[in-house]
Amino acid sequence: MSAEQREKLVGLLRERERPDPLTPPAMRARMEELGEKFPAPDDAQVEVTEAGGCPAEWVAAPATTPNRQVLYLHGGGYVQGSLNTHRLLTYHLSREADARVLALDYRLAPEHVFPAAVEDAVSAYKWMLSRGADSSKITIAGDSAGGGLAVSALVSIRDEGLPLPAGGVCISPWTDLAGTGASMKTKRDEDPMLDAAILDWFAALYLDGADLAHPLASPLHADLSGLPPLLVQVGTSEILLDDAARLVERARAAGVDATLKAWDDMMHVWHLFSPMLSEGLDGLAEAGAFIRARTP
């Protein structure tokens, strides 16, 4: 990484003002600008589908292995984000993992509150199995809220007695909706993307009065025993650094093969900014290698 690349991106992120008043439609429109600025390349193979009753799309780089699959859950605080905002990321993940990626357009709050997103993720996984997918060739992945959702989905899949996927990839996961991690304060001046106030706003819309510590909303508090191997990536400049570190600590204590990869000076979900930041592709290459190793 060049310091110049990072500083330019940080400057651009800090310049982006939040809508006033703060509303879900305004925040969604703001995030959609990301997909418009960083579209997937022309060789991306995109197939619109419906997975377990939920809009979705298969995204694949050319000549990927068809029976290696990733269920991808986008970030956005359970309130924003879409297939469009993450299509470039899922394309690069497909290429690096040599896999087809099923990107899920799960229901968002406040129109659809907790546990709608968890239900949609599990239903999509069941749909994949019903179409003949081999669970040992599936990985569940996600970023930010989607990273936490990936863990919640794994817990639900285990609890329902379904065959578990081969692994989980959590990019900058939001795992503690109560915001109790020390990095919420120690990293607040370094993080150009998130702050406690916006996370509290997202959490209130998503939970609609439900318990902040509910294990399927804040999987940091879930019983993680029996889950498949996890790769957790996080930037050291994130307020969610401790959400990632504590998730790995508790997963390991429960006997899970969990790996924490902390990337120096990286911001929240830096993978989204691969056209501007070389570490974006490097992070996805690391995730792809993890997926390939567990789905030979």
N, C-alpha and C positions, 0 to 999 in steps of 0.2 A: 504493500500500500504506500502510495505517496501521501505525505502529510497534506500536500496541496489538494489532492482528491478529497480527502476526508473533510478538511476545513471548508472547502467549497460547498460540499453537501450539507454539513452542519449549518453553515450560514443560510443556505436556502431553506432548510427545515425551520430554522428559528424565525425566518421572515414570514412564514405562512401563518396568517392570523386565523383564529377560530371564528366561526360565524357568531354574530351577535344580532338577535338572540340565538342561543345554542339550542338547536332542534335536531331531531334525527334526520329529517329530509335534507337539511343544510349540511350536516356532517357527512351524510352519504354522498351528496353531490361533490363535496370537497374531496372525498377519497376516490371517487370515480375519476377524478383528474389524473390520478396515478396510472390507471389503465390506459387512458388516452395518451399520456406522455410516454409510457413505456409499453407499447403493444408487443405481442408475440410476433416472431418473424414469419415470413410467408410460408416457410416449409412446415410450420406447426400443423399437425393433423388434429382437427377439432371436430368431435362428433357429439351433437346435442342429444341428450337422453333424459330419462326420468328414473331415478334410483330409489326404490321403495316409496314412491309417491312424491319424491322431492326433485325439483329441477336439478340437473347436473350436466356435466360434459366430460367426455373422455378427451384428454389432451395427450398427444404423443409426438415425440421427435421422430424423424424418419427411421425406419428399420429397427424399432425397439422390440424387445422380447414380449410377445403378446400375453403370455401366461404369468408374467411378473407384473403385479399390479399394486398401486398405491391409492388408498382412499385419502384425499387431501381436504382438510378443513381450514378454510381461510380465517384470518384474523379480522379484527375490527370491533372489539369490545362487545360482541354479540348484538351490536346495533347497526353496524355499517360493514362494508366490504362485500365483494361479489365475485362471481366467476371472472368478470372483466378486470377487476383490480389485481387479480393474482394470476392471470393467464401466462404472463411472461415467466413468473416464478415456477409455475407448474410445468411449463415447457422445459425449462432448464433442468428441473428435477427429473423429468422424464428422460432427458438425454443422459444425465449423470447416473441415474439409477438403472438405465436400460429397462424401463418399465412404462406401461401405460398408466396414466394418472387419472383417476376419477375425481374430479373437483366437484364438491357438493355445495349447492346453493341453499343451505339450510335456512330455516325460518329465523327471522330476526326480531328482536325486541324493539320497541314496546308492543308491537302488534302481536307478537308471539313470545310469551315469557318462559322462563325456566319451568320445566325441563324440556321445552320444545326442541332446542338444538341438540340435546343429548339423544332424544328419541329419533330425530332425523338421522343422526350419525349411525346409530345402531341399526335403524331400518335400512340404510344404504348398505351397510356391511352384510346384512342378511340377504339383501337383493343380489349382491355380488356372489354370495355362496349359492343362491338359488339358480344362478346362471352358470354354475359349474366351476366357479373360481376355487382354487385350492387355497385353503387358509394359510398353508405353509409358504405360499408365494405372495401373500398380501402383507403390506405394511400400512399402518395408519399414521398419518403425519399431519401436522398443522403448525400454524404460527400464532403467537400472541394468544388471544382468546381461543383460537383454533388449536393451539398447542395444549392448553389446559383441557379443551374439549376432547382432544385425542386421548388423553389419560382417562377422562370420565367415560368415554366410549369403551375403552379397554376394560375398565372396572365393570361396566354394565354387561359387556359381552361375557366376561368371566362369570358374573353372577347369574346370567341366564343359562349358563352351561353350554354355550356355543363354542365351537372350536376356535381357539385363539389365533390371531394372526402371528406372523413371524416376528414382528417388532413394532416399535413406535418411535417416531421422530418428532421431537418437540423443539420448535424454534422460538426462542424468547417467550416461553410459555407464561401465561397469567394463571397461576394456580391458587392464589390466595386473594379472594375478592374482598376480604377485610383489610388488606393492605398492611399487614403487621410486620413485613420484612424490614430489617434495618436499612436496606438500600433505598427504600422509599424516601428516606431523608438524606442519607449520605451521598446518594447519586443524583439528587434532584437538580443540582446546578450543572451536572454533566450531560443529562439526558435532554436532547433537543426535540424529542417527540412526545413524551408522556409526562404527566404529573399526577399527583394524588387526586386532585380535584376532578380531572376528566375520568379517571378510573372509577371514582366514587359515583359519578354521573352514569357511566355505563352500567355499573353494578346495580344501581337502584332501578334502572329501566329494565334490566334483564331479570332481576330477582323478584321485583314487584312485591316486596315484603317477605320473601322467603329468607331462611337463615343464611347469613353470609358464609357460615362454616359448613353448610350442607356438603357432604363429600362428593356429590356429583356436580356441584357448582364450583367448589373450591377443592379440587382433588388432592391438594396438599394434605387434607384431613381424611382422605379415603384409606381403606385397607388396601394396600398395594400388593399384597402377597399373591404370588402366582401369575403376575403379569409377565409378558414376554420382555426380551431385552429392550432397553430404552437408550436412545441417544438424545441428549438435551444440550442444545446450543444456546449460548447467551453472550451478549456483549458486556464488557466490563464497565461501560458507560451507561448502563440501563438501570432505571429504578426497579426493574423486575429481576435484577441479578439474584437477589435472595429467594425469589419465587422459584427460580431454576435450581439454585444450589440446594435449597431445602428439599425440593422434590427428589433430587438424586439421593440426598442423605437418607430420606425416609424410605425411598424405594430400596436402597441397599440394605437398610435395617430390616426390611421385610423379605430379604432374600432375592431381590430382583437384580439382574445384571444391568446396572445403570451406569452410563458414562456421561460425565459433564465435560463439555468443551466450552471454555470461557475464552472469548476472542478479545484480545486487547484493543481497547479504545473504540470498539464497535457500538453503534447505536441500535435501537430496537428494530428487529427484523431487517437487518442491513441487506439481506438477500434480495429484498424488493428493489434495491437500487443498483443492481449489477451493471446497468449501462454506464453508471457514473463511478462505480467503486469496485475495484477488482476483487475485493474480499467477498462481494456478493456471490460471484461464481465459485470462489474457493469454498465458501460455506456450503453451497449446494453440492459441490464435488465431494465434500466430506460426508454429507448426508447420503449422497448416492452410493458411495463406497460402503457405508453401513448397510444400506438396503440390499445391495448386491451380495454382500458377504452372508446375509441371513436368508437369502432366497435364491440359492444356487440353481 
